[in-house]
Amino acid sequence: MRHVSPLKAAPRLAVLVATIASCGGSLYAQAPTPPPVPPTPCLTDPKYKELDFWVGTWDVHPNGAPQYQAGTNVVTKLHKDCVILESWTGARGMTGSSFNIYDASRGHWYQTWVDSTGGLHEYSGGLENGNMVYFGELAAPPGQTGRVRTRLTFFNQGPDRVRQLSERTSDGGKTWAVNYDFIYVRRKP
């Protein structure tokens, strides 16, 4: 074993002490300051809660025909309550999802729907008389070409019932024809 003279070790010890002192007396580097926590307006701003009446697990029936099941729908909130996710399962096996969000920078709600038939629907809108009303330009029905102006309305009919009405117009909104008319009944736990 090699012996180091105290006189030769002194310069090394001085360098070590100076290094520790420059680190604030710690052998470990100071942790960087974490970035600020991003704001969470969706938890507090009432605009982000306008479609909350639709959140839940639902049995869905054609309006006026409660004996028939159109499908089931599970509607949840994600991403610190900023996004409303719809997960649809139709009685005939079709599935689909929509993402709904309020965009404060544009002052509108947006919905993007995708499904197992390759369908893509994009809507924008907002709250009117307590109901969510979306508008979009959708693909024309089979056998037709072009785009069709569509209105999608969610009627808040109380804590356990929502009506979803999809309509189309071919005359600039003077008249509307029904695509579908559903009643959502909240499932009891």
C-alpha positions as CSV (number, residue, x, y, z in Angstrom):
1,M,0.0,0.0,0.0
2,R,1.4,3.3,-1.0
3,H,1.7,6.1,1.6
4,V,0.9,9.7,0.6
5,S,2.6,12.4,2.6
6,P,0.3,14.9,4.3
7,L,2.1,17.7,2.5
8,K,1.3,16.2,-1.0
9,A,-2.3,15.6,0.0
10,A,-3.0,19.1,1.2
11,P,-3.4,20.7,-2.3
12,R,-5.9,18.0,-3.3
13,L,-7.8,18.6,-0.1
14,A,-7.9,22.3,-0.8
15,V,-9.4,21.7,-4.2
16,L,-12.0,19.4,-2.8
17,V,-13.0,21.9,-0.1
18,A,-13.2,24.7,-2.7
19,T,-15.4,22.6,-4.9
20,I,-17.8,21.8,-2.0
21,A,-17.9,25.4,-1.0
22,S,-18.8,26.5,-4.6
23,C,-21.7,24.0,-4.5
24,G,-23.2,25.7,-1.5
25,G,-21.7,23.2,0.9
26,S,-23.3,20.2,-0.7
27,L,-21.6,17.4,-2.6
28,Y,-24.8,17.2,-4.8
29,A,-25.7,19.7,-7.4
30,Q,-28.8,21.8,-6.7
31,A,-32.0,20.4,-8.4
32,P,-33.4,22.7,-11.1
33,T,-36.6,24.5,-10.3
34,P,-39.5,22.6,-11.7
35,P,-41.6,24.3,-14.3
36,P,-44.8,26.1,-13.2
37,V,-47.9,23.9,-13.0
38,P,-50.1,24.6,-16.0
39,P,-53.5,26.2,-15.3
40,T,-56.5,23.9,-15.0
41,P,-59.4,26.1,-16.2
42,C,-61.6,23.1,-17.0
43,L,-61.9,22.4,-13.3
44,T,-63.2,25.9,-12.4
45,D,-64.5,27.7,-15.5
46,P,-68.3,27.0,-16.0
47,K,-67.9,27.1,-19.8
48,Y,-66.1,23.8,-19.7
49,K,-69.0,22.3,-17.7
50,E,-71.8,23.1,-20.2
51,L,-72.0,19.6,-21.6
52,D,-71.6,17.8,-18.2
53,F,-75.3,16.9,-18.3
54,W,-74.4,14.2,-20.9
55,V,-71.7,12.6,-18.7
56,G,-72.8,9.1,-17.5
57,T,-73.7,5.6,-18.6
58,W,-76.8,5.5,-20.8
59,D,-79.2,3.1,-22.5
60,V,-80.2,4.7,-25.8
61,H,-83.6,4.3,-27.5
62,P,-85.3,5.7,-30.6
63,N,-87.4,8.6,-29.5
64,G,-91.0,7.4,-29.0
65,A,-90.0,3.7,-29.0
66,P,-88.5,2.9,-25.6
67,Q,-89.1,-0.8,-26.2
68,Y,-86.2,-0.8,-28.7
69,Q,-82.6,-0.5,-27.8
70,A,-80.5,1.6,-30.3
71,G,-77.3,1.1,-28.2
72,T,-75.4,2.0,-25.1
73,N,-73.2,5.0,-24.5
74,V,-70.6,5.7,-21.9
75,V,-69.7,9.4,-21.6
76,T,-66.8,10.3,-19.4
77,K,-64.5,13.3,-18.7
78,L,-60.7,13.1,-19.2
79,H,-57.6,15.3,-19.0
80,K,-58.5,17.3,-15.8
81,D,-62.2,17.6,-17.0
82,C,-61.2,19.3,-20.3
83,V,-62.4,16.5,-22.7
84,I,-65.7,14.7,-22.8
85,L,-65.2,11.2,-24.4
86,E,-68.2,9.4,-25.8
87,S,-67.9,5.6,-26.3
88,W,-70.9,4.3,-28.3
89,T,-71.9,0.7,-28.9
90,G,-74.8,0.3,-31.3
91,A,-77.3,-2.6,-31.0
92,R,-76.2,-3.9,-34.4
93,G,-72.5,-3.9,-33.5
94,M,-71.3,-0.5,-34.8
95,T,-69.0,1.3,-32.4
96,G,-67.8,4.9,-32.3
97,S,-66.3,7.6,-30.2
98,S,-66.4,11.3,-30.0
99,F,-64.2,13.9,-28.4
100,N,-65.9,17.1,-27.2
101,I,-64.0,20.1,-25.9
102,Y,-64.6,23.8,-25.3
103,D,-62.0,26.0,-27.1
104,A,-61.7,29.2,-25.1
105,S,-59.5,30.8,-27.8
106,R,-62.4,30.6,-30.3
107,G,-65.4,30.6,-27.9
108,H,-67.0,27.4,-29.3
109,W,-67.4,23.8,-28.4
110,Y,-66.0,21.2,-30.9
111,Q,-66.9,17.5,-31.4
112,T,-65.0,15.0,-33.5
113,W,-66.7,11.7,-34.1
114,V,-65.1,8.6,-35.5
115,D,-66.6,5.1,-35.9
116,S,-66.2,1.5,-37.1
117,T,-67.7,2.3,-40.5
118,G,-64.9,4.7,-41.3
119,G,-67.1,7.7,-40.5
120,L,-65.7,11.1,-39.5
121,H,-67.9,13.9,-38.4
122,E,-66.7,17.3,-37.2
123,Y,-68.9,19.8,-35.5
124,S,-68.7,23.1,-33.8
125,G,-71.3,25.0,-31.7
126,G,-72.3,26.0,-28.3
127,L,-74.9,26.2,-25.6
128,E,-78.4,27.5,-26.7
129,N,-81.2,27.7,-24.1
130,G,-79.5,25.0,-21.9
131,N,-79.0,22.6,-24.8
132,M,-75.8,21.9,-26.7
133,V,-76.2,22.6,-30.5
134,Y,-73.5,21.6,-32.9
135,F,-73.3,22.2,-36.7
136,G,-71.2,20.4,-39.3
137,E,-70.9,19.7,-43.0
138,L,-71.1,15.9,-43.3
139,A,-70.8,13.5,-46.2
140,A,-74.0,13.1,-48.2
141,P,-76.1,9.9,-47.7
142,P,-75.3,6.9,-49.9
143,G,-76.2,7.6,-53.6
144,Q,-75.7,11.3,-53.2
145,T,-72.6,13.5,-53.6
146,G,-71.2,16.5,-51.8
147,R,-71.6,17.7,-48.2
148,V,-74.8,18.1,-46.2
149,R,-75.3,20.8,-43.5
150,T,-76.1,18.9,-40.3
151,R,-77.3,20.1,-36.9
152,L,-76.7,17.9,-33.8
153,T,-78.6,18.9,-30.6
154,F,-78.3,17.5,-27.1
155,F,-81.4,18.4,-25.1
156,N,-80.9,18.4,-21.3
157,Q,-84.1,16.8,-20.1
158,G,-83.2,16.5,-16.5
159,P,-80.6,14.5,-14.4
160,D,-81.4,11.1,-16.0
161,R,-82.5,11.9,-19.5
162,V,-81.0,13.5,-22.6
163,R,-82.4,13.7,-26.1
164,Q,-80.0,13.7,-29.1
165,L,-81.4,14.9,-32.4
166,S,-79.5,14.8,-35.7
167,E,-81.0,16.8,-38.6
168,R,-79.9,17.8,-42.1
169,T,-80.9,20.6,-44.4
170,S,-80.6,20.9,-48.1
171,D,-82.1,24.5,-48.4
172,G,-79.7,26.5,-46.2
173,G,-81.5,25.8,-42.9
174,K,-85.1,26.8,-44.0
175,T,-86.2,23.2,-43.4
176,W,-84.7,20.3,-41.5
177,A,-85.1,16.5,-41.9
178,V,-84.4,14.1,-39.1
179,N,-81.4,11.8,-39.4
180,Y,-82.0,10.2,-36.0
181,D,-83.8,11.0,-32.8
182,F,-82.5,9.3,-29.6
183,I,-83.5,9.3,-26.0
184,Y,-80.8,8.6,-23.4
185,V,-81.9,7.0,-20.1
186,R,-79.2,7.0,-17.4
187,R,-78.4,3.5,-16.1
188,K,-78.9,3.1,-12.4
189,P,-76.0,1.6,-10.4
